[in-house]
Amino acid sequence: MKQNASIESEFLDLDPENKIAFIRMKYEKPSDIFRENTVTKIPFIDESFFGEIFHAFDLTPKHYKVDLEILFSDLEEYNEQELEEIFRKNVLMESAVKKRQKKDQNSLALLLCGIGLVFILVSIGLEYVPFANETLKSIIAYILDIMATVPFWGAMEIYLISNNEERKYLTGKLLQFHKISFRKAPGNS
């Protein structure tokens, strides 16, 4: 355990007393992390930038908050407040997209439950249909049972595992944020 703390402090600026990890990421200019938005003037933040942030969070010791500072050699036409506002709006947009994806996943889970229910009803109805060959009837009933079970398992995987894992991951990352700031790198005029 001591070895882990030692290696983490070699890579990160840690404040053990306040449980804050100070992470600074440097880029040449804001357009290095933006994708052009041809519809409005608010640029999209590139997904690779979010990936880099989450990777930095993964490197941070457990129970530490992250004080993230993004430095640019050249701010281009932006000021620090505009960059923070662009980031805030992009996080809100990302949240809206995730909610829509979750709603689509939940709709798929309901559809799978409906399909499973149809197969269960067909299986129950099969009991009342006379068959000359009882073996064939048993085989069909067995296949229908499997066809009913598989969609239910898929739905449960979406409801219980996927949604829960994603919610825990995103909530954990948001709770790790202490603050974020965008600044011009010192020594650059």
C-alpha positions as CSV (number, residue, x, y, z in Angstrom):
1,M,0.0,0.0,0.0
2,K,2.9,2.4,0.9
3,Q,4.4,1.6,-2.5
4,N,1.2,2.7,-4.3
5,A,1.2,6.1,-2.4
6,S,4.8,6.6,-3.4
7,I,4.2,5.9,-7.1
8,E,1.1,8.1,-7.1
9,S,2.9,11.0,-5.6
10,E,5.6,10.7,-8.2
11,F,3.1,11.3,-11.0
12,L,0.5,13.5,-9.2
13,D,0.7,16.6,-7.0
14,L,-1.2,15.4,-4.0
15,D,-2.5,17.2,-0.9
16,P,-3.0,14.3,1.5
17,E,-4.3,16.6,4.3
18,N,-7.2,17.9,2.2
19,K,-7.4,14.8,-0.1
20,I,-7.0,16.8,-3.3
21,A,-5.0,15.8,-6.4
22,F,-3.9,18.7,-8.5
23,I,-3.7,17.8,-12.2
24,R,-2.5,20.2,-14.8
25,M,-2.9,19.4,-18.5
26,K,-1.3,21.6,-21.1
27,Y,-2.3,22.2,-24.7
28,E,-1.1,24.5,-27.4
29,K,-4.5,26.2,-27.9
30,P,-8.2,25.6,-27.2
31,S,-8.9,24.4,-30.8
32,D,-6.7,21.4,-29.9
33,I,-9.6,20.1,-27.7
34,F,-12.5,21.5,-29.7
35,R,-14.4,20.3,-32.7
36,E,-15.9,23.0,-34.8
37,N,-19.6,23.4,-34.5
38,T,-20.9,24.7,-37.8
39,V,-24.4,25.3,-36.4
40,T,-23.7,27.5,-33.4
41,K,-20.6,29.3,-32.1
42,I,-20.2,27.0,-29.1
43,P,-17.6,24.4,-30.1
44,F,-17.9,20.8,-29.1
45,I,-15.2,19.5,-26.8
46,D,-13.6,16.5,-28.4
47,E,-14.4,13.1,-26.8
48,S,-10.7,12.4,-26.6
49,F,-10.3,15.3,-24.2
50,F,-13.0,13.8,-21.9
51,G,-11.2,10.5,-22.2
52,E,-7.9,12.2,-21.0
53,I,-9.7,13.8,-18.1
54,F,-11.3,10.5,-17.0
55,H,-7.9,8.8,-17.4
56,A,-6.4,11.4,-15.1
57,F,-9.2,10.8,-12.6
58,D,-8.5,7.0,-12.8
59,L,-4.9,7.7,-11.8
60,T,-6.0,9.7,-8.8
61,P,-6.0,7.9,-5.4
62,K,-9.4,6.7,-4.1
63,H,-11.3,9.3,-2.0
64,Y,-9.3,12.2,-3.5
65,K,-11.0,15.2,-5.2
66,V,-9.5,16.5,-8.4
67,D,-8.4,20.1,-9.0
68,L,-8.0,20.1,-12.7
69,E,-6.2,23.0,-14.4
70,I,-6.1,23.2,-18.2
71,L,-3.3,25.4,-19.5
72,F,-3.0,26.8,-23.0
73,S,0.1,28.4,-24.6
74,D,-2.3,30.6,-26.6
75,L,-6.0,31.2,-25.6
76,E,-6.8,32.2,-29.2
77,E,-10.0,34.4,-29.2
78,Y,-11.2,33.0,-25.9
79,N,-10.8,34.2,-22.3
80,E,-10.8,31.9,-19.2
81,Q,-14.4,32.5,-18.3
82,E,-15.6,31.7,-21.9
83,L,-13.6,28.4,-21.8
84,E,-15.1,27.4,-18.5
85,E,-18.6,28.2,-19.8
86,I,-17.9,26.2,-23.0
87,F,-16.8,23.3,-20.8
88,R,-19.9,23.6,-18.6
89,K,-22.3,23.7,-21.6
90,N,-20.5,20.7,-23.1
91,V,-20.9,18.7,-19.9
92,L,-24.6,19.6,-19.9
93,M,-24.9,18.5,-23.5
94,E,-23.0,15.2,-22.7
95,S,-25.4,14.6,-19.8
96,A,-28.5,15.1,-22.1
97,V,-27.0,12.7,-24.7
98,K,-26.4,10.1,-21.9
99,K,-30.0,10.5,-20.6
100,R,-31.3,10.0,-24.2
101,Q,-29.2,6.9,-24.6
102,K,-30.3,5.5,-21.2
103,K,-34.0,6.1,-22.3
104,D,-33.3,4.2,-25.5
105,Q,-31.7,1.4,-23.6
106,N,-34.7,1.2,-21.2
107,S,-37.1,1.2,-24.2
108,L,-35.1,-1.7,-25.6
109,A,-35.3,-3.5,-22.2
110,L,-39.1,-3.1,-22.2
111,L,-39.3,-4.4,-25.8
112,L,-37.3,-7.4,-24.7
113,C,-39.7,-8.0,-21.8
114,G,-42.6,-7.8,-24.2
115,I,-41.0,-10.3,-26.5
116,G,-40.3,-12.7,-23.6
117,L,-43.9,-12.3,-22.4
118,V,-45.3,-13.2,-25.9
119,F,-43.2,-16.4,-25.9
120,I,-44.4,-17.3,-22.4
121,L,-48.0,-16.8,-23.5
122,V,-47.5,-18.9,-26.6
123,S,-45.9,-21.6,-24.4
124,I,-48.9,-21.5,-22.0
125,G,-51.3,-21.7,-25.0
126,L,-49.3,-24.6,-26.3
127,E,-50.5,-26.6,-23.3
128,Y,-54.1,-26.5,-24.6
129,V,-53.3,-27.5,-28.2
130,P,-53.7,-31.2,-28.9
131,F,-50.6,-32.8,-30.5
132,A,-50.4,-36.2,-32.0
133,N,-46.7,-36.4,-30.9
134,E,-46.2,-35.5,-27.3
135,T,-42.4,-35.5,-27.8
136,L,-42.6,-32.8,-30.5
137,K,-44.9,-30.8,-28.2
138,S,-42.3,-31.1,-25.3
139,I,-39.5,-30.0,-27.7
140,I,-41.5,-27.0,-28.9
141,A,-42.4,-26.1,-25.3
142,Y,-38.7,-26.3,-24.3
143,I,-37.6,-24.1,-27.2
144,L,-40.3,-21.5,-26.3
145,D,-39.2,-21.5,-22.7
146,I,-35.6,-20.7,-23.9
147,M,-37.0,-18.1,-26.3
148,A,-38.9,-16.5,-23.4
149,T,-35.9,-16.6,-21.0
150,V,-33.3,-15.0,-23.3
151,P,-35.1,-11.7,-23.8
152,F,-35.8,-11.4,-20.0
153,W,-32.1,-12.0,-19.3
154,G,-31.2,-9.3,-21.8
155,A,-33.7,-6.9,-20.2
156,M,-32.4,-7.6,-16.7
157,E,-28.8,-7.1,-17.9
158,I,-29.8,-3.6,-19.2
159,Y,-31.8,-2.6,-16.1
160,L,-29.6,-4.1,-13.4
161,I,-26.1,-4.1,-14.8
162,S,-25.5,-1.6,-17.6
163,N,-27.6,1.2,-16.2
164,N,-26.1,0.7,-12.7
165,E,-22.5,0.5,-13.9
166,E,-22.8,3.6,-16.0
167,R,-24.5,5.6,-13.3
168,K,-21.9,4.6,-10.7
169,Y,-19.1,5.5,-13.1
170,L,-20.4,8.9,-14.1
171,T,-21.5,9.8,-10.6
172,G,-18.1,8.8,-9.2
173,K,-16.3,11.0,-11.7
174,L,-18.6,14.0,-11.0
175,L,-18.1,13.6,-7.3
176,Q,-14.4,13.5,-7.8
177,F,-14.4,17.0,-9.3
178,H,-13.1,19.6,-6.8
179,K,-12.8,22.3,-9.5
180,I,-11.7,22.9,-13.1
181,S,-10.1,26.0,-14.5
182,F,-8.8,27.1,-17.9
183,R,-5.8,29.4,-18.0
184,K,-3.1,30.8,-20.1
185,A,0.1,28.9,-19.3
186,P,2.6,31.0,-17.3
187,G,5.4,32.5,-19.3
188,N,3.4,32.8,-22.5
189,S,2.4,36.3,-23.6
